[in-house]
Amino acid sequence: MGRMATKTVDLPRQQGRPRSEHEGEPPATPRTLAWLLALTGAAGVLASWVITLDKFLLLEDPDFKPACSLNPVVSCGSVMKSDQAAAFGFPNPLLGLVAFGAVVCVGAGLLAGARYRGWFWLGLNAGMVFGVGFCTWLMVQSLYEINALCLWCCLTWVATLLMLWAVTAHNVRTGTLPAPRPVQGFFAEFGWAPPALHIGVIGMLILTRWWDFWTG
Protein backbone atom coordinates (compact mmCIF):
# COMPACT_ATOMS: atom_id res chain seq x y z
CA MET A 1 0.00 0.00 0.00
CA GLY A 2 1.42 3.33 -0.95
CA ARG A 3 2.19 5.91 1.63
CA MET A 4 -0.43 8.66 1.81
CA ALA A 5 1.15 11.99 1.29
CA THR A 6 0.26 14.59 3.83
CA LYS A 7 0.47 18.29 3.26
CA THR A 8 1.24 20.54 6.14
CA VAL A 9 0.06 24.09 6.24
CA ASP A 10 2.08 26.59 8.22
CA LEU A 11 -0.25 28.71 10.37
CA PRO A 12 0.81 32.31 10.84
CA ARG A 13 2.53 32.80 14.14
CA GLN A 14 0.53 34.95 16.56
CA GLN A 15 2.29 38.18 17.16
CA GLY A 16 2.55 39.60 20.64
CA ARG A 17 0.69 38.45 23.70
CA PRO A 18 -2.64 36.62 23.51
CA ARG A 19 -5.68 38.85 23.34
CA SER A 20 -7.26 39.10 26.75
CA GLU A 21 -10.93 39.26 27.57
CA HIS A 22 -10.72 43.01 28.26
CA GLU A 23 -8.42 43.90 25.36
CA GLY A 24 -8.78 47.58 24.48
CA GLU A 25 -10.67 48.46 27.64
CA PRO A 26 -9.38 51.02 30.16
CA PRO A 27 -7.43 49.52 33.08
CA ALA A 28 -9.24 48.77 36.30
CA THR A 29 -9.23 51.59 38.85
CA PRO A 30 -7.82 50.93 42.35
CA ARG A 31 -10.60 50.30 44.85
CA THR A 32 -8.98 52.76 47.25
CA LEU A 33 -9.68 55.56 44.79
CA ALA A 34 -13.23 54.30 44.26
CA TRP A 35 -13.89 54.29 48.01
CA LEU A 36 -12.28 57.73 48.43
CA LEU A 37 -14.54 59.24 45.77
CA ALA A 38 -17.64 57.57 47.22
CA LEU A 39 -16.89 58.63 50.80
CA THR A 40 -15.72 62.18 50.13
CA GLY A 41 -18.66 62.66 47.79
CA ALA A 42 -21.02 61.43 50.51
CA ALA A 43 -19.42 63.82 53.01
CA GLY A 44 -19.95 66.68 50.56
CA VAL A 45 -23.59 65.70 50.02
CA LEU A 46 -24.16 65.57 53.78
CA ALA A 47 -22.60 69.01 54.32
CA SER A 48 -24.51 70.52 51.40
CA TRP A 49 -27.78 69.01 52.62
CA VAL A 50 -27.38 70.37 56.15
CA ILE A 51 -26.44 73.84 54.89
CA THR A 52 -29.40 73.82 52.50
CA LEU A 53 -31.85 72.95 55.28
CA ASP A 54 -30.39 75.62 57.57
CA LYS A 55 -30.56 78.15 54.74
CA PHE A 56 -34.28 77.48 54.29
CA LEU A 57 -34.86 77.80 58.03
CA LEU A 58 -32.90 81.05 58.03
CA LEU A 59 -35.07 82.41 55.22
CA GLU A 60 -38.19 81.55 57.21
CA ASP A 61 -36.84 83.02 60.43
CA PRO A 62 -34.03 85.62 60.24
CA ASP A 63 -33.36 85.03 63.95
CA PHE A 64 -32.73 81.29 63.42
CA LYS A 65 -29.35 80.16 64.77
CA PRO A 66 -27.80 77.12 63.07
CA ALA A 67 -26.42 74.43 65.36
CA CYS A 68 -22.90 75.02 64.02
CA SER A 69 -22.91 78.68 65.09
CA LEU A 70 -20.79 78.14 68.19
CA ASN A 71 -19.03 81.46 68.74
CA PRO A 72 -18.13 84.71 66.90
CA VAL A 73 -15.58 82.88 64.74
CA VAL A 74 -17.29 79.54 64.11
CA SER A 75 -20.55 81.06 62.94
CA CYS A 76 -22.35 79.28 60.10
CA GLY A 77 -25.19 81.79 60.25
CA SER A 78 -22.88 84.69 59.40
CA VAL A 79 -21.57 82.81 56.36
CA MET A 80 -25.07 81.82 55.18
CA LYS A 81 -26.29 85.42 55.33
CA SER A 82 -23.40 86.72 53.22
CA ASP A 83 -23.61 87.58 49.52
CA GLN A 84 -20.85 85.06 48.82
CA ALA A 85 -23.17 82.25 49.95
CA ALA A 86 -25.06 82.65 46.66
CA ALA A 87 -22.21 83.31 44.25
CA PHE A 88 -24.20 82.24 41.16
CA GLY A 89 -27.53 83.71 42.17
CA PHE A 90 -28.73 80.69 44.14
CA PRO A 91 -27.49 79.08 47.39
CA ASN A 92 -24.06 77.49 46.91
CA PRO A 93 -25.04 74.20 48.63
CA LEU A 94 -27.51 73.46 45.81
CA LEU A 95 -24.52 73.29 43.49
CA GLY A 96 -22.80 71.06 46.03
CA LEU A 97 -25.71 68.63 46.13
CA VAL A 98 -25.44 68.10 42.38
CA ALA A 99 -21.63 68.03 42.13
CA PHE A 100 -20.97 65.84 45.15
CA GLY A 101 -23.86 63.58 44.20
CA ALA A 102 -22.22 63.03 40.80
CA VAL A 103 -18.94 62.10 42.49
CA VAL A 104 -20.75 59.53 44.65
CA CYS A 105 -22.16 57.99 41.47
CA VAL A 106 -18.68 57.83 39.91
CA GLY A 107 -17.27 56.14 43.00
CA ALA A 108 -20.16 53.69 43.18
CA GLY A 109 -19.70 52.85 39.51
CA LEU A 110 -16.01 52.12 40.07
CA LEU A 111 -16.82 49.87 43.02
CA ALA A 112 -19.27 48.00 40.78
CA GLY A 113 -16.53 47.40 38.21
CA ALA A 114 -17.03 50.29 35.79
CA ARG A 115 -14.05 51.34 33.68
CA TYR A 116 -14.01 54.94 32.44
CA ARG A 117 -12.21 56.23 29.38
CA GLY A 118 -9.41 58.75 29.49
CA TRP A 119 -11.62 61.65 28.38
CA PHE A 120 -13.93 60.94 31.31
CA TRP A 121 -11.07 61.10 33.82
CA LEU A 122 -9.78 64.33 32.28
CA GLY A 123 -13.26 65.85 32.46
CA LEU A 124 -13.60 64.75 36.07
CA ASN A 125 -10.20 66.24 36.82
CA ALA A 126 -11.16 69.54 35.21
CA GLY A 127 -14.39 69.69 37.20
CA MET A 128 -12.50 69.13 40.42
CA VAL A 129 -10.00 71.87 39.53
CA PHE A 130 -12.97 74.21 39.21
CA GLY A 131 -14.36 72.91 42.51
CA VAL A 132 -11.12 73.51 44.40
CA GLY A 133 -10.76 76.93 42.79
CA PHE A 134 -14.28 77.86 43.88
CA CYS A 135 -13.66 76.52 47.40
CA THR A 136 -10.42 78.50 47.59
CA TRP A 137 -12.30 81.69 46.69
CA LEU A 138 -14.94 80.90 49.33
CA MET A 139 -12.21 80.22 51.89
CA VAL A 140 -10.53 83.57 51.22
CA GLN A 141 -13.89 85.33 51.46
CA SER A 142 -14.70 83.51 54.69
CA LEU A 143 -11.39 84.30 56.35
CA TYR A 144 -10.83 87.89 55.21
CA GLU A 145 -14.21 89.34 54.18
CA ILE A 146 -16.96 87.56 56.13
CA ASN A 147 -14.64 87.00 59.12
CA ALA A 148 -16.36 83.77 60.15
CA LEU A 149 -16.06 80.04 59.59
CA CYS A 150 -18.70 77.47 58.69
CA LEU A 151 -17.74 73.98 59.85
CA TRP A 152 -19.84 72.29 57.17
CA CYS A 153 -18.17 74.50 54.56
CA CYS A 154 -14.77 73.43 55.88
CA LEU A 155 -15.82 69.81 55.39
CA THR A 156 -16.63 70.49 51.73
CA TRP A 157 -13.26 72.22 51.27
CA VAL A 158 -11.39 69.18 52.57
CA ALA A 159 -13.54 66.70 50.64
CA THR A 160 -13.05 68.62 47.38
CA LEU A 161 -9.29 68.91 47.64
CA LEU A 162 -8.94 65.23 48.56
CA MET A 163 -10.90 64.33 45.43
CA LEU A 164 -8.80 66.61 43.26
CA TRP A 165 -5.43 65.29 44.36
CA ALA A 166 -6.57 61.66 44.28
CA VAL A 167 -7.90 61.94 40.71
CA THR A 168 -4.89 63.97 39.59
CA ALA A 169 -2.50 61.37 41.01
CA HIS A 170 -4.45 58.59 39.28
CA ASN A 171 -4.39 60.40 35.93
CA VAL A 172 -0.67 61.11 36.19
CA ARG A 173 0.19 57.53 37.18
CA THR A 174 -1.84 56.04 34.33
CA GLY A 175 -0.54 58.49 31.74
CA THR A 176 -4.01 59.98 31.15
CA LEU A 177 -2.56 63.32 32.22
CA PRO A 178 0.82 63.66 30.47
CA ALA A 179 3.67 64.31 32.89
CA PRO A 180 7.45 63.75 33.02
CA ARG A 181 8.59 60.44 34.46
CA PRO A 182 9.87 62.02 37.73
CA VAL A 183 6.41 63.52 38.32
CA GLN A 184 4.81 60.14 37.68
CA GLY A 185 7.21 58.56 40.14
CA PHE A 186 6.45 61.23 42.73
CA PHE A 187 2.70 60.66 42.57
CA ALA A 188 3.24 56.90 42.65
CA GLU A 189 5.32 57.07 45.83
CA PHE A 190 4.10 60.23 47.56
CA GLY A 191 0.55 60.73 46.34
CA TRP A 192 -0.48 61.50 49.92
CA ALA A 193 1.88 64.50 50.19
CA PRO A 194 0.04 67.16 48.09
CA PRO A 195 -3.33 66.81 49.89
CA ALA A 196 -1.59 66.69 53.28
CA LEU A 197 0.32 69.88 52.46
CA HIS A 198 -2.83 71.52 51.07
CA ILE A 199 -4.84 70.76 54.21
CA GLY A 200 -1.92 71.92 56.36
CA VAL A 201 -1.81 75.28 54.58
CA ILE A 202 -5.55 75.80 55.12
CA GLY A 203 -5.23 74.85 58.78
CA MET A 204 -2.32 77.28 59.22
CA LEU A 205 -4.27 80.12 57.60
CA ILE A 206 -7.23 79.50 59.89
CA LEU A 207 -4.98 79.29 62.92
CA THR A 208 -3.08 82.50 62.19
CA ARG A 209 -6.18 84.44 61.09
CA TRP A 210 -7.74 84.16 64.56
CA TRP A 211 -4.64 83.47 66.61
CA ASP A 212 -5.70 85.77 69.44
CA PHE A 213 -9.12 84.11 69.63
CA TRP A 214 -7.74 80.55 69.68
CA THR A 215 -5.08 81.35 72.27
CA GLY A 216 -7.10 83.80 74.36
ABEGO torsion letter per residue (X at the ends): XBBBBBBBBBBBBBBEBBBBAABGBBBBBBAAAAAAAAAAAAAAAAAAAAAAAAAAAAAABAABBBAABABAABBAAAAAABAAABAAGBBAAAAAAAAAAAAAAAAAAAAAGBBBBAAAAAAAAAAAAAAAAAAAAAAAAAAAAAGBBBAAAAAAAAAAAAAAAAAAAAAAAAGABBBBAAAAAAAAAAAAAAAAAAAAAAAAAAAAAAAAAAAX
